[in-house]
Amino acid sequence: MTPRLWILVLITFLGCYMLLDSFFHHQRDVPGCQMSYSRPSFIPIPVPHSRFTNKYSLYLYREGGIDPDNQLLGVPTLFIPGHAGSYKQARSIAAESAYYYQSLSAKEFRYGLDVFTVDLNEELSAIAGDLVYDQAEYLNDAIKQILAYYQDIAEYQGRPIPASVIVIGHSMGGVVARIMQHLPNYVPGSINTIFTLATPHSMAPIVLDSSTDMIYRRHLSQPLNDTMVVSVAGGTQDITVNTDAAILPPSMSTGLTVFATAVPGVWTGCDHMAIMWCNQLVKKVAAALVDSTDIRSTSQTAPLDERRRIFEQHLIPMTFVALDPANAIHINHNEQQRLVDQQQLVYNLNQKHGRLGILSNLQDVDSLHVNFCKSEAAGLQCSRLTSGFQKIPSFGNGKTHPFESGTVWLLEMDHALWHDFDLVVVESTRQAPHGFLRIGMYKNTHLLSLYDMAMGAVLNVDARFLATDYHLPSINSPLLAFKVVMHNTSKPAPLVRQVFGGESKFHIVKKNADIHFHRGPYNKKDGLLLTVWPNNDDDLILHLQLDWYGSLGKCVLRLGPAIPMCLFIVSLSFLAHQLSASGASGASPLTEWMVCETYSLVGLYGVVIVAGQVWPDAFGLMDGSFLWWLPLFMLSAGVFLILAVIVSFFISILQWLPSVPTSLWVLLFSCLGFLPVSVVAVLVYFNWLFLCASSYRSAKASNASRDWVRYRGLFAIAMVLTAGLPYHLPGTVVYIRDLMVGWKFSVSLATLLNDAPTIVSLVLLFIIGPCDGMRKSNHWMARTTYVFILYYTLVGIHHPFSLHQFFIALLP
């Protein structure tokens, strides 16, 4: 390689290292999960009437010492594992639900959960959409079998016969649960609640086959009638399914999105596996599921509106504040004077704007009677607060993270709720309660611009107020990350709450705190809201800074799924350059291409910007994200350069091995119909490497310009095949795993039409592959390649399998 090429490779390695280091080690939620423990046993349950009986298995979970082995007493519940998941992953939620139900003093009409779990052979469902359909079909049959077991039991217990089950899905298991209702063998009404953990509802982590693309475009975009869907997102600790993907669309009226970092008492992020055993979260989930049951109904659950209220009560921070005028009290002048003398129980509402807050560490907040009073001629007319207190993390006694033990109670009221009152009167029903109670106003909101963030904004926290709000409407891009820094670390750490897109997250700023957020269904004008509670009576100075390095990782997190298609576009650009260039003997094809690629990327970026303005949905991964496509294409070009060096190295080794006969092509294409097209494509790729090695050996021996140009053309096609490997290797891996479990591949007309673009590409490759690189037709082929580059740039990034869908549409 030339020195210039070595410099390009080193720069590319450095850029990739910075992106990956930012992604894995910066702007991540602090892990604080505690382990869950169980005493599991699994009883096999036959599902004889499914065509996938020999492939999948069903089990009933029993918690040792609590659940009887030979009796079904609870509400039928089905756990579905995700990509490469195990049926044993159900044990944490199943065990905690059993313990929670046993601890209830008044069970009323609630019942525990009979948790069934399915063994899907740890299939790789995230990279093969056909497996999702297979699993969904089997699970519909499994639900029929489960409900059949309850008919005699329900009659014996004198309760309605269950007609539906609760479904819990982890990762792709949640996608399978939503697909089940769209298949022909689904029994209407057999699923009424779908509870998902780290499930990619809105977009796949990566789309590598047309079946997965169809699942998200056709099925997951359809509403689920009368089915409650809850999605729990793990936060930035989950690098497999980011929070953006786990958010349910606002059009789903029966959906509820929950953020683990915002669940009261949890306040910690969970990685992709920890979300199933994180004890703080699992206890909340188990309690919500058990409380949502109601054996008086055939659905075995409470009505839809009541179910939603129960899930919100357990998993969503309380924001509703209610005053009860019917519970009004009257305080005469003598009693009013006594209350005024006790300053700690009375607060004058002199300020007629802003928010009011009450903060207390009393454990029994129900013992507090908060009355909002209005002065009248005869005394005070008061209305009592009936609800509104929420738990937030305590931030004293040396705590450094919100999930550490200890909570306080917080009440927040907007001006519209208290503007008619003059006093707040707080009474305690207990004698000499231990703890503190603070009442105060929130300081008026400060509006800060994005320019202030880039330069480092100063947040002055006035301790005369209970808290200070900072409203930042200019911050509405989840690709940007920030830091809150407190330089004077000798002062007690304040508590900071960030509110963005429906997520409420807390930070204890001992030294600094990471501020990052997700892309959700929010109003861009709302932006980011920061609330700061000081820990004592001293004023504080905090600094809000834009974290440029941490923002790089956000680009990878959210735009990473587009890298395979961008890499394919870059490889087509390299092929077009080789087809149109005459070449020179011994010149490196990469160094020439990198010069031309710089101009090509700028041109593509211009096309993307124009298309993003005229056709916003063309780049639907993120609103306004077209501003980030240039670094994405540059990253793809860098990855392509590294791959080209690696492929060149392998070709230099293969040149010493015997050549593969060309007749092997006939054998490979004869496999179409007997092997998946992805397997054939991988075999063709390796055969092409041997063809390149043979051409390289001939070019070195003759050192003729014609032979070098021919080798460069073959090498360019090899790089296109290399860029296509991410779309073919997963199918090959799935095929091998199916062979290991005894499941055979079968071809159909739909399969052939779906694979038609790949088959046509391989046939053209066989026809034009070994052609002479000096032919005039290469210039026409180069122009055709540029057309495909433009097409995949405008359409392929967001719709990578649009050509496959076109052929599928030809089916009657």
HELIX and SHEET records of a PDB file:
HELIX    1   1 PRO A    3  HIS A   25  1                                  23    
HELIX    2   2 TYR A   87  ALA A   90  5                                   4    
HELIX    3   3 ARG A   91  SER A  103  1                                  13    
HELIX    4   4 SER A  125  ILE A  127  5                                   3    
HELIX    5   5 GLY A  129  GLN A  157  1                                  29    
HELIX    6   6 MET A  172  MET A  180  1                                   9    
HELIX    7   7 SER A  210  MET A  214  1                                   5    
HELIX    8   8 ILE A  215  HIS A  219  3                                   5    
HELIX    9   9 THR A  243  ALA A  246  1                                   4    
HELIX   10  10 ALA A  260  ALA A  262  5                                   3    
HELIX   11  11 ALA A  274  MET A  276  5                                   3    
HELIX   12  12 ASN A  279  ASP A  291  1                                  13    
HELIX   13  13 LEU A  304  LEU A  315  1                                  12    
HELIX   14  14 HIS A  333  ASP A  341  1                                   9    
HELIX   15  15 GLN A  343  LEU A  345  5                                   3    
HELIX   16  16 VAL A  365  SER A  367  5                                   3    
HELIX   17  17 HIS A  415  TRP A  418  1                                   4    
HELIX   18  18 LEU A  450  MET A  455  1                                   6    
HELIX   19  19 TRP A  548  LEU A  559  1                                  12    
HELIX   20  20 GLY A  560  ALA A  562  5                                   3    
HELIX   21  21 ILE A  563  SER A  580  1                                  18    
HELIX   22  22 PRO A  589  VAL A  614  1                                  26    
HELIX   23  23 PRO A  616  PHE A  619  5                                   4    
HELIX   24  24 SER A  625  TRP A  628  5                                   4    
HELIX   25  25 TRP A  629  LEU A  654  1                                  26    
HELIX   26  26 LEU A  664  SER A  670  1                                   7    
HELIX   27  27 VAL A  677  SER A  702  1                                  26    
HELIX   28  28 SER A  705  MET A  740  1                                  36    
HELIX   29  29 LEU A  749  ASN A  754  1                                   6    
HELIX   30  30 ALA A  756  ILE A  768  1                                  13    
HELIX   31  31 SER A  777  TYR A  791  1                                  15    
HELIX   32  32 TYR A  792  GLY A  796  3                                   5    
HELIX   33  33 SER A  802  ILE A  808  1                                   7    
SHEET    1   A 8 PRO A  40  ILE A  45  0                                        
SHEET    2   A 8 SER A  57  GLU A  63 -1                                        
SHEET    3   A 8 LEU A 113  ASP A 119 -1                                        
SHEET    4   A 8 VAL A  75  ILE A  80  1                                        
SHEET    5   A 8 VAL A 165  HIS A 170  1                                        
SHEET    6   A 8 ILE A 191  LEU A 197  1                                        
SHEET    7   A 8 MET A 228  ALA A 233  1                                        
SHEET    8   A 8 GLY A 255  PHE A 259  1                                        
SHEET    1   B 5 ALA A 322  ILE A 331  0                                        
SHEET    2   B 5 GLY A 379  SER A 387 -1                                        
SHEET    3   B 5 LEU A 368  GLU A 376 -1                                        
SHEET    4   B 5 LEU A 423  SER A 428 -1                                        
SHEET    5   B 5 VAL A 346  ASN A 348 -1                                        
SHEET    1   C 8 GLN A 390  PRO A 393  0                                        
SHEET    2   C 8 THR A 407  MET A 413 -1                                        
SHEET    3   C 8 LEU A 356  SER A 360 -1                                        
SHEET    4   C 8 LEU A 437  LEU A 447 -1                                        
SHEET    5   C 8 ALA A 467  LEU A 472  1                                        
SHEET    6   C 8 LEU A 528  TRP A 533 -1                                        
SHEET    7   C 8 LEU A 495  PHE A 500 -1                                        
SHEET    8   C 8 GLU A 503  ILE A 508 -1                                        
SHEET    1   D 4 ALA A 457  VAL A 461  0                                        
SHEET    2   D 4 LEU A 540  LEU A 546 -1                                        
SHEET    3   D 4 PHE A 482  VAL A 485 -1                                        
SHEET    4   D 4 ASN A 512  ILE A 515 -1                                        
END                                                                             
